[in-house]
Amino acid sequence: MADIYKALADETRRVLLDELLNRDDQTLFEICGRLAMNYGMSMSRQAVSQHLDVLEHAGLVHTERSGRYKLHSIDTAPLAQIAARWPTRRAQQ
């Protein structure tokens, strides 16, 4: 679970997750373009790829090959583990 917290600690990775939540199955090229257009973030492909690797290692992003393309998609299941670990207390009446 520590990997999830490390992955979420960085603002850039949270933006990447937001972008993948808006549209799944994106290539690295598409992600870089959308980050530049939607968020004004101009990062190298290598930097974005490294952030995606951290997210993938944490289980928050899954990849699959489609021909010569590598498609990235979000997996929110690990986030449910966080919510299950610390359930909210109900207000006392």
Residue, then its C-alpha position, 0 to 999 in steps of 0.5 A: m500500500a505504500d506504493i499507492y501513497k508514493a504514487l499519489a504524493d506527486e501532483t503530476r501523477r495525480v494529474l495523469l490519473d485525472e487525465l486517464l479517468n477522463r479518457d482511458d486507453q491512451t498512448l504516451f503521445e496522446i497523454c503528453g499532448r493532452l497534458a500540454m493542451n489541458y493543463g499547460m504542462s510541457m514535459s518530456r515523453q521520458a518524464v511522463s513515462q517515468h511517472l506512468d511507471v510509478l503509477e503502474h508499479a502501484g497498480l493504479v495504471h495498467t498497460e496493454r499492447s495493441g500493435r506497435y502502441k502501448l495503451h495506458s488505462i486507469d485502475t481505481a481498485p487500489l484506491a478502494q483499499i485506502a477507503a476500506r482501511w480507514p472507514t469514516r465515522r458516522a456523526q453521533q446523534 
